Amino acid sequence: MPLRRLLRSSVPDETLAAVAEEVAARYGEPSSAFERLEANNWLSVPLVVDDRWFVKVIADQHSLVHALLTTGRNIGAFSSGTEGFFEHFSTPVEMAEHELAATE
């Protein structure tokens, strides 16, 4: 089923390795070994880089899945007589910035 493939698709290992290399380089570490965490997460790919840093990779596909889920939630809210309040983020950067702001 195409929708299920979209929801379950993942970021290629080459891309995750590049992210891990960038994280290690930012912190001056020579190792960029990473481990993909087994998580049932449709909105990001969680990793641990060098057994030290937790990283969530958010790709375009995650932004699209978020848009689909947000639309469904807001339709449910509207149908129950309340105003929709779930916010859509059109890019992975917007999603990450929102998540970071929510932790502060």
C-alpha positions as a Markdown table, in Angstrom:
| # | Residue | x | y | z |
|---|---|---|---|---|
| 1 | Met | 0.0 | 0.0 | 0.0 |
| 2 | Pro | 1.6 | 3.3 | -1.1 |
| 3 | Leu | 0.4 | 5.3 | 2.0 |
| 4 | Arg | 1.9 | 2.7 | 4.4 |
| 5 | Arg | 5.2 | 2.9 | 2.5 |
| 6 | Leu | 5.2 | 6.7 | 2.8 |
| 7 | Leu | 4.5 | 6.5 | 6.6 |
| 8 | Arg | 7.1 | 3.8 | 7.1 |
| 9 | Ser | 9.8 | 5.0 | 4.7 |
| 10 | Ser | 13.1 | 6.0 | 6.2 |
| 11 | Val | 16.1 | 8.2 | 5.6 |
| 12 | Pro | 18.8 | 6.4 | 3.7 |
| 13 | Asp | 21.8 | 5.2 | 5.8 |
| 14 | Glu | 24.2 | 7.4 | 3.6 |
| 15 | Thr | 22.2 | 10.5 | 4.7 |
| 16 | Leu | 22.2 | 9.4 | 8.3 |
| 17 | Ala | 26.0 | 8.8 | 8.1 |
| 18 | Ala | 26.5 | 12.3 | 6.8 |
| 19 | Val | 24.4 | 13.8 | 9.6 |
| 20 | Ala | 26.5 | 11.8 | 12.1 |
| 21 | Glu | 29.7 | 13.0 | 10.6 |
| 22 | Glu | 28.5 | 16.6 | 10.8 |
| 23 | Val | 27.5 | 16.2 | 14.5 |
| 24 | Ala | 30.9 | 14.7 | 15.3 |
| 25 | Ala | 32.8 | 17.4 | 13.4 |
| 26 | Arg | 30.8 | 20.2 | 15.2 |
| 27 | Tyr | 32.0 | 18.8 | 18.5 |
| 28 | Gly | 35.5 | 18.1 | 17.4 |
| 29 | Glu | 35.2 | 14.3 | 17.7 |
| 30 | Pro | 37.0 | 12.0 | 15.3 |
| 31 | Ser | 34.4 | 9.2 | 15.5 |
| 32 | Ser | 31.1 | 9.5 | 13.7 |
| 33 | Ala | 29.7 | 6.0 | 14.5 |
| 34 | Phe | 26.0 | 6.1 | 14.8 |
| 35 | Glu | 23.2 | 3.7 | 15.8 |
| 36 | Arg | 19.7 | 4.1 | 14.5 |
| 37 | Leu | 17.3 | 3.6 | 17.4 |
| 38 | Glu | 14.5 | 1.2 | 16.9 |
| 39 | Ala | 11.5 | 3.4 | 17.5 |
| 40 | Asn | 8.0 | 3.4 | 16.1 |
| 41 | Asn | 8.3 | 7.1 | 15.1 |
| 42 | Trp | 6.7 | 8.4 | 11.9 |
| 43 | Leu | 7.9 | 12.0 | 12.3 |
| 44 | Ser | 11.7 | 11.5 | 12.6 |
| 45 | Val | 14.6 | 9.0 | 12.7 |
| 46 | Pro | 16.2 | 9.0 | 16.1 |
| 47 | Leu | 20.0 | 8.2 | 16.3 |
| 48 | Val | 22.7 | 8.1 | 18.8 |
| 49 | Val | 26.0 | 9.4 | 17.5 |
| 50 | Asp | 29.3 | 8.1 | 19.0 |
| 51 | Asp | 27.3 | 6.7 | 22.0 |
| 52 | Arg | 27.1 | 10.3 | 23.1 |
| 53 | Trp | 24.6 | 12.5 | 21.3 |
| 54 | Phe | 20.9 | 11.9 | 20.7 |
| 55 | Val | 19.9 | 13.2 | 17.2 |
| 56 | Lys | 16.5 | 13.3 | 15.6 |
| 57 | Val | 16.7 | 13.5 | 11.8 |
| 58 | Ile | 13.6 | 15.2 | 10.2 |
| 59 | Ala | 13.3 | 14.9 | 6.5 |
| 60 | Asp | 10.8 | 16.1 | 3.9 |
| 61 | Gln | 8.8 | 12.9 | 4.1 |
| 62 | His | 8.3 | 13.5 | 7.9 |
| 63 | Ser | 7.0 | 17.0 | 7.1 |
| 64 | Leu | 4.5 | 15.5 | 4.7 |
| 65 | Val | 3.4 | 12.9 | 7.2 |
| 66 | His | 3.0 | 15.6 | 9.8 |
| 67 | Ala | 0.8 | 17.6 | 7.4 |
| 68 | Leu | -1.4 | 14.6 | 6.9 |
| 69 | Leu | -1.7 | 13.9 | 10.6 |
| 70 | Thr | -2.3 | 17.6 | 11.4 |
| 71 | Thr | -5.1 | 17.8 | 8.7 |
| 72 | Gly | -6.8 | 14.7 | 10.2 |
| 73 | Arg | -6.6 | 16.0 | 13.7 |
| 74 | Asn | -8.0 | 19.4 | 12.7 |
| 75 | Ile | -10.8 | 17.8 | 10.7 |
| 76 | Gly | -11.7 | 15.8 | 13.8 |
| 77 | Ala | -11.6 | 18.9 | 16.0 |
| 78 | Phe | -13.8 | 20.9 | 13.5 |
| 79 | Ser | -16.3 | 18.0 | 13.3 |
| 80 | Ser | -16.7 | 18.0 | 17.1 |
| 81 | Gly | -17.5 | 21.7 | 17.0 |
| 82 | Thr | -14.2 | 23.1 | 18.2 |
| 83 | Glu | -11.7 | 25.1 | 16.3 |
| 84 | Gly | -8.7 | 23.3 | 14.9 |
| 85 | Phe | -5.6 | 24.1 | 16.9 |
| 86 | Phe | -2.9 | 21.8 | 15.5 |
| 87 | Glu | -0.3 | 23.8 | 13.6 |
| 88 | His | 1.2 | 22.7 | 10.3 |
| 89 | Phe | 4.9 | 23.0 | 9.6 |
| 90 | Ser | 5.8 | 23.0 | 5.9 |
| 91 | Thr | 9.5 | 22.1 | 6.2 |
| 92 | Pro | 11.7 | 19.9 | 8.4 |
| 93 | Val | 13.4 | 23.0 | 9.7 |
| 94 | Glu | 10.1 | 24.5 | 10.9 |
| 95 | Met | 9.3 | 21.2 | 12.7 |
| 96 | Ala | 12.7 | 21.1 | 14.4 |
| 97 | Glu | 12.5 | 24.8 | 15.4 |
| 98 | His | 9.1 | 24.2 | 16.9 |
| 99 | Glu | 10.3 | 21.1 | 18.8 |
| 100 | Leu | 13.3 | 23.0 | 20.1 |
| 101 | Ala | 11.1 | 25.9 | 21.3 |
| 102 | Ala | 8.8 | 23.5 | 23.1 |
| 103 | Thr | 11.7 | 22.3 | 25.2 |
| 104 | Glu | 12.8 | 25.7 | 26.3 |
